[in-house]
Amino acid sequence: MSAVKRFVKSEEFQRAFAWVAAQYMKFVYLTTRWTMVSPPAFEAMRRAGDPFILCFWHNRLMIVRPGLPRDARVHMLISAHRDGQLISRAIAHFGVTTIAGSTSRGGLGALREMQRLLRAGSVVGITPDGPRGPRMRASPGLATVASRMSVPVFAVSFSSTRRRLFKSWDRFLLPLPFGRVTVVMKGPIDVRHNAASVGLEEMRRRIEDALNEATREADRSCGHPPVEPAPEAEAAKSAEKAAQDEQAGQAQQTKQAGQAQQTESGA
């Protein structure tokens, strides 16, 4: 590994980069005109302290904190890999705490932590196409989590009149200073009562459609053509891999439980 790569992966660089990113977002926040389009149910549930899940596309993660009410206690599910930790450190400057894991890999501990936070009246945020896509295609994990926890889901997206779109897998959107940002929220998507009757795949589709509708509305409001989701073929491959990961995770959990029982019997 070259010296440059070692430096980029170092703890010092990661912390410094996260700090710079946070300061940039604070500057954008202060120099931007904000418009929030949210359903009445969101304000009612927030004021009542009712638990719910917010979902964002990976390419609109810059809105996690600045576009939400200041009194909302937000906890984001962030993958444990290096990129996820970088995001975690950046959003920590806005008072957002993170839950390490995903809805598939390492999900048992993350699921328990989300349950605890939701019972305490906190807001949990999830990116259903993260950490590697396909772009703007929801994995089945979010619908499964919301169903198990019996909480509704709100889909959130944003766009800016002044922005830069990166040529990354997710077409990441970086808002620029001195623009106008529109935040659009759709929902609630009530997975609690619908998952059993229509199935988790249909609920996954409804979450995906709501997020894409919010994204299109925000982009058009800011005068931009909407960013399109990845082709359906990529989504199908991702769903198959997610199912394999979930099966592998369940097998690992069963193995660990068996080992724990053997240890207790031996003791």
Contacts in CASP RR format, 6 or more apart in sequence:
PFRMAT RR
TARGET T0000
AUTHOR 0000-0000-0000
METHOD contacts of the structure
MODEL  1
MSAVKRFVKSEEFQRAFAWVAAQYMKFVYLTTRWTMVSPPAFEAMRRAGD
PFILCFWHNRLMIVRPGLPRDARVHMLISAHRDGQLISRAIAHFGVTTIA
GSTSRGGLGALREMQRLLRAGSVVGITPDGPRGPRMRASPGLATVASRMS
VPVFAVSFSSTRRRLFKSWDRFLLPLPFGRVTVVMKGPIDVRHNAASVGL
EEMRRRIEDALNEATREADRSCGHPPVEPAPEAEAAKSAEKAAQDEQAGQ
AQQTKQAGQAQQTESGA
7 13 0 8 1.000
9 82 0 8 1.000
14 82 0 8 1.000
14 85 0 8 1.000
14 86 0 8 1.000
14 89 0 8 1.000
15 89 0 8 1.000
17 86 0 8 1.000
17 90 0 8 1.000
18 86 0 8 1.000
18 89 0 8 1.000
18 90 0 8 1.000
18 92 0 8 1.000
18 93 0 8 1.000
19 89 0 8 1.000
19 93 0 8 1.000
21 90 0 8 1.000
22 90 0 8 1.000
22 91 0 8 1.000
22 92 0 8 1.000
22 93 0 8 1.000
22 94 0 8 1.000
23 93 0 8 1.000
25 62 0 8 1.000
25 66 0 8 1.000
25 90 0 8 1.000
25 94 0 8 1.000
26 93 0 8 1.000
27 177 0 8 1.000
28 66 0 8 1.000
28 175 0 8 1.000
28 176 0 8 1.000
28 177 0 8 1.000
29 66 0 8 1.000
31 177 0 8 1.000
31 178 0 8 1.000
31 179 0 8 1.000
32 160 0 8 1.000
32 175 0 8 1.000
32 177 0 8 1.000
32 178 0 8 1.000
32 179 0 8 1.000
32 180 0 8 1.000
32 181 0 8 1.000
33 179 0 8 1.000
33 180 0 8 1.000
33 181 0 8 1.000
34 66 0 8 1.000
34 67 0 8 1.000
34 180 0 8 1.000
34 181 0 8 1.000
34 183 0 8 1.000
35 180 0 8 1.000
35 181 0 8 1.000
35 182 0 8 1.000
35 183 0 8 1.000
35 221 0 8 1.000
36 67 0 8 1.000
36 183 0 8 1.000
36 185 0 8 1.000
37 182 0 8 1.000
37 183 0 8 1.000
37 184 0 8 1.000
37 185 0 8 1.000
37 217 0 8 1.000
38 183 0 8 1.000
38 185 0 8 1.000
39 154 0 8 1.000
39 185 0 8 1.000
39 186 0 8 1.000
39 187 0 8 1.000
39 188 0 8 1.000
41 187 0 8 1.000
41 188 0 8 1.000
42 154 0 8 1.000
42 185 0 8 1.000
42 187 0 8 1.000
42 188 0 8 1.000
45 52 0 8 1.000
45 152 0 8 1.000
45 188 0 8 1.000
46 69 0 8 1.000
46 72 0 8 1.000
49 121 0 8 1.000
50 121 0 8 1.000
51 118 0 8 1.000
51 119 0 8 1.000
51 121 0 8 1.000
51 122 0 8 1.000
51 123 0 8 1.000
51 124 0 8 1.000
51 149 0 8 1.000
51 151 0 8 1.000
52 123 0 8 1.000
52 151 0 8 1.000
52 152 0 8 1.000
52 153 0 8 1.000
52 154 0 8 1.000
52 188 0 8 1.000
53 118 0 8 1.000
53 123 0 8 1.000
53 124 0 8 1.000
53 125 0 8 1.000
53 126 0 8 1.000
53 142 0 8 1.000
53 145 0 8 1.000
53 146 0 8 1.000
53 149 0 8 1.000
53 151 0 8 1.000
53 152 0 8 1.000
53 153 0 8 1.000
53 154 0 8 1.000
54 68 0 8 1.000
54 74 0 8 1.000
54 123 0 8 1.000
54 124 0 8 1.000
54 125 0 8 1.000
54 126 0 8 1.000
54 153 0 8 1.000
54 154 0 8 1.000
54 156 0 8 1.000
55 125 0 8 1.000
55 126 0 8 1.000
55 127 0 8 1.000
55 128 0 8 1.000
55 138 0 8 1.000
55 142 0 8 1.000
55 153 0 8 1.000
55 154 0 8 1.000
55 155 0 8 1.000
55 156 0 8 1.000
55 207 0 8 1.000
55 211 0 8 1.000
56 63 0 8 1.000
56 64 0 8 1.000
56 125 0 8 1.000
56 126 0 8 1.000
56 127 0 8 1.000
56 156 0 8 1.000
56 157 0 8 1.000
56 211 0 8 1.000
57 127 0 8 1.000
57 128 0 8 1.000
57 129 0 8 1.000
57 135 0 8 1.000
57 136 0 8 1.000
57 157 0 8 1.000
57 170 0 8 1.000
57 211 0 8 1.000
57 215 0 8 1.000
58 127 0 8 1.000
58 129 0 8 1.000
58 130 0 8 1.000
58 131 0 8 1.000
58 133 0 8 1.000
58 135 0 8 1.000
58 170 0 8 1.000
58 172 0 8 1.000
59 135 0 8 1.000
59 136 0 8 1.000
59 168 0 8 1.000
59 170 0 8 1.000
59 171 0 8 1.000
59 172 0 8 1.000
59 173 0 8 1.000
59 227 0 8 1.000
60 156 0 8 1.000
60 157 0 8 1.000
60 158 0 8 1.000
60 173 0 8 1.000
60 215 0 8 1.000
61 87 0 8 1.000
61 127 0 8 1.000
61 172 0 8 1.000
62 158 0 8 1.000
62 173 0 8 1.000
62 174 0 8 1.000
62 175 0 8 1.000
63 156 0 8 1.000
63 157 0 8 1.000
63 158 0 8 1.000
63 181 0 8 1.000
63 183 0 8 1.000
64 74 0 8 1.000
64 76 0 8 1.000
64 91 0 8 1.000
64 94 0 8 1.000
64 96 0 8 1.000
64 125 0 8 1.000
65 74 0 8 1.000
65 91 0 8 1.000
65 94 0 8 1.000
65 95 0 8 1.000
65 96 0 8 1.000
66 94 0 8 1.000
67 158 0 8 1.000
67 181 0 8 1.000
67 183 0 8 1.000
68 74 0 8 1.000
68 123 0 8 1.000
68 156 0 8 1.000
72 123 0 8 1.000
73 121 0 8 1.000
73 122 0 8 1.000
73 123 0 8 1.000
74 95 0 8 1.000
74 96 0 8 1.000
74 97 0 8 1.000
74 122 0 8 1.000
74 123 0 8 1.000
74 124 0 8 1.000
74 125 0 8 1.000
75 96 0 8 1.000
75 97 0 8 1.000
75 98 0 8 1.000
75 99 0 8 1.000
75 114 0 8 1.000
75 117 0 8 1.000
75 122 0 8 1.000
75 123 0 8 1.000
75 124 0 8 1.000
75 125 0 8 1.000
76 88 0 8 1.000
76 91 0 8 1.000
76 96 0 8 1.000
76 97 0 8 1.000
76 98 0 8 1.000
76 99 0 8 1.000
76 124 0 8 1.000
76 125 0 8 1.000
76 126 0 8 1.000
77 98 0 8 1.000
77 99 0 8 1.000
77 101 0 8 1.000
77 102 0 8 1.000
77 103 0 8 1.000
77 110 0 8 1.000
77 114 0 8 1.000
77 124 0 8 1.000
77 125 0 8 1.000
77 126 0 8 1.000
77 127 0 8 1.000
78 84 0 8 1.000
78 85 0 8 1.000
78 87 0 8 1.000
78 88 0 8 1.000
78 98 0 8 1.000
78 99 0 8 1.000
78 100 0 8 1.000
78 101 0 8 1.000
79 100 0 8 1.000
79 101 0 8 1.000
79 102 0 8 1.000
79 105 0 8 1.000
79 130 0 8 1.000
79 131 0 8 1.000
80 100 0 8 1.000
80 101 0 8 1.000
80 106 0 8 1.000
81 131 0 8 1.000
83 131 0 8 1.000
84 131 0 8 1.000
87 98 0 8 1.000
88 98 0 8 1.000
88 100 0 8 1.000
91 98 0 8 1.000
92 98 0 8 1.000
99 110 0 8 1.000
99 113 0 8 1.000
99 114 0 8 1.000
99 117 0 8 1.000
99 124 0 8 1.000
100 110 0 8 1.000
101 107 0 8 1.000
101 109 0 8 1.000
101 110 0 8 1.000
102 110 0 8 1.000
102 130 0 8 1.000
102 131 0 8 1.000
103 110 0 8 1.000
103 126 0 8 1.000
103 128 0 8 1.000
103 139 0 8 1.000
103 141 0 8 1.000
103 142 0 8 1.000
103 144 0 8 1.000
103 145 0 8 1.000
104 139 0 8 1.000
104 141 0 8 1.000
104 242 0 8 1.000
104 245 0 8 1.000
104 246 0 8 1.000
104 249 0 8 1.000
105 245 0 8 1.000
105 249 0 8 1.000
106 249 0 8 1.000
108 253 0 8 1.000
111 145 0 8 1.000
111 148 0 8 1.000
114 124 0 8 1.000
114 145 0 8 1.000
114 149 0 8 1.000
115 149 0 8 1.000
117 124 0 8 1.000
118 124 0 8 1.000
118 149 0 8 1.000
118 151 0 8 1.000
126 142 0 8 1.000
126 145 0 8 1.000
128 138 0 8 1.000
128 139 0 8 1.000
128 141 0 8 1.000
128 142 0 8 1.000
128 207 0 8 1.000
128 208 0 8 1.000
128 211 0 8 1.000
129 135 0 8 1.000
129 136 0 8 1.000
129 137 0 8 1.000
129 138 0 8 1.000
129 139 0 8 1.000
129 170 0 8 1.000
130 139 0 8 1.000
130 170 0 8 1.000
132 169 0 8 1.000
133 169 0 8 1.000
133 170 0 8 1.000
133 230 0 8 1.000
133 234 0 8 1.000
133 238 0 8 1.000
134 169 0 8 1.000
134 229 0 8 1.000
134 230 0 8 1.000
134 231 0 8 1.000
134 234 0 8 1.000
134 235 0 8 1.000
134 237 0 8 1.000
134 238 0 8 1.000
135 169 0 8 1.000
135 170 0 8 1.000
135 171 0 8 1.000
135 229 0 8 1.000
135 230 0 8 1.000
136 170 0 8 1.000
136 208 0 8 1.000
136 211 0 8 1.000
136 212 0 8 1.000
136 215 0 8 1.000
136 227 0 8 1.000
136 228 0 8 1.000
136 229 0 8 1.000
136 230 0 8 1.000
137 208 0 8 1.000
137 229 0 8 1.000
137 230 0 8 1.000
137 234 0 8 1.000
137 235 0 8 1.000
137 238 0 8 1.000
138 204 0 8 1.000
138 205 0 8 1.000
138 207 0 8 1.000
138 208 0 8 1.000
138 211 0 8 1.000
139 204 0 8 1.000
139 238 0 8 1.000
139 239 0 8 1.000
139 242 0 8 1.000
140 200 0 8 1.000
140 201 0 8 1.000
140 204 0 8 1.000
140 239 0 8 1.000
140 242 0 8 1.000
140 243 0 8 1.000
141 204 0 8 1.000
141 242 0 8 1.000
141 246 0 8 1.000
142 153 0 8 1.000
142 204 0 8 1.000
142 207 0 8 1.000
143 191 0 8 1.000
143 195 0 8 1.000
143 200 0 8 1.000
143 201 0 8 1.000
143 203 0 8 1.000
143 204 0 8 1.000
143 207 0 8 1.000
144 200 0 8 1.000
146 152 0 8 1.000
146 153 0 8 1.000
146 189 0 8 1.000
146 191 0 8 1.000
146 192 0 8 1.000
146 195 0 8 1.000
146 203 0 8 1.000
147 191 0 8 1.000
147 192 0 8 1.000
147 195 0 8 1.000
147 200 0 8 1.000
147 203 0 8 1.000
150 192 0 8 1.000
151 191 0 8 1.000
151 192 0 8 1.000
152 187 0 8 1.000
152 188 0 8 1.000
152 189 0 8 1.000
152 190 0 8 1.000
152 191 0 8 1.000
152 192 0 8 1.000
153 187 0 8 1.000
153 188 0 8 1.000
153 189 0 8 1.000
153 191 0 8 1.000
153 207 0 8 1.000
154 185 0 8 1.000
154 186 0 8 1.000
154 187 0 8 1.000
154 188 0 8 1.000
154 189 0 8 1.000
155 185 0 8 1.000
155 186 0 8 1.000
155 187 0 8 1.000
155 189 0 8 1.000
155 207 0 8 1.000
155 210 0 8 1.000
155 211 0 8 1.000
155 213 0 8 1.000
155 214 0 8 1.000
156 183 0 8 1.000
156 184 0 8 1.000
156 185 0 8 1.000
156 186 0 8 1.000
156 211 0 8 1.000
156 214 0 8 1.000
157 183 0 8 1.000
157 184 0 8 1.000
157 211 0 8 1.000
157 214 0 8 1.000
157 215 0 8 1.000
157 217 0 8 1.000
157 218 0 8 1.000
158 173 0 8 1.000
158 175 0 8 1.000
158 181 0 8 1.000
158 182 0 8 1.000
158 183 0 8 1.000
158 184 0 8 1.000
158 218 0 8 1.000
159 173 0 8 1.000
159 181 0 8 1.000
159 182 0 8 1.000
159 215 0 8 1.000
159 218 0 8 1.000
159 219 0 8 1.000
159 221 0 8 1.000
159 222 0 8 1.000
159 224 0 8 1.000
160 173 0 8 1.000
160 175 0 8 1.000
160 176 0 8 1.000
160 179 0 8 1.000
160 180 0 8 1.000
160 181 0 8 1.000
160 182 0 8 1.000
160 222 0 8 1.000
161 179 0 8 1.000
161 180 0 8 1.000
161 181 0 8 1.000
161 222 0 8 1.000
161 223 0 8 1.000
162 175 0 8 1.000
162 176 0 8 1.000
162 177 0 8 1.000
162 178 0 8 1.000
162 179 0 8 1.000
162 180 0 8 1.000
163 173 0 8 1.000
163 174 0 8 1.000
163 175 0 8 1.000
163 176 0 8 1.000
163 222 0 8 1.000
163 224 0 8 1.000
164 173 0 8 1.000
164 174 0 8 1.000
164 176 0 8 1.000
165 171 0 8 1.000
165 172 0 8 1.000
165 173 0 8 1.000
165 174 0 8 1.000
165 227 0 8 1.000
166 172 0 8 1.000
166 173 0 8 1.000
166 174 0 8 1.000
171 227 0 8 1.000
173 227 0 8 1.000
175 181 0 8 1.000
180 222 0 8 1.000
181 222 0 8 1.000
182 217 0 8 1.000
182 218 0 8 1.000
182 221 0 8 1.000
182 222 0 8 1.000
183 218 0 8 1.000
184 214 0 8 1.000
184 215 0 8 1.000
184 217 0 8 1.000
184 218 0 8 1.000
184 221 0 8 1.000
185 214 0 8 1.000
186 210 0 8 1.000
186 211 0 8 1.000
186 213 0 8 1.000
186 214 0 8 1.000
187 210 0 8 1.000
189 203 0 8 1.000
189 206 0 8 1.000
189 207 0 8 1.000
189 210 0 8 1.000
191 203 0 8 1.000
194 202 0 8 1.000
194 203 0 8 1.000
194 206 0 8 1.000
195 203 0 8 1.000
208 229 0 8 1.000
212 229 0 8 1.000
215 226 0 8 1.000
215 227 0 8 1.000
216 226 0 8 1.000
219 225 0 8 1.000
219 226 0 8 1.000
219 227 0 8 1.000
220 226 0 8 1.000
229 235 0 8 1.000
END
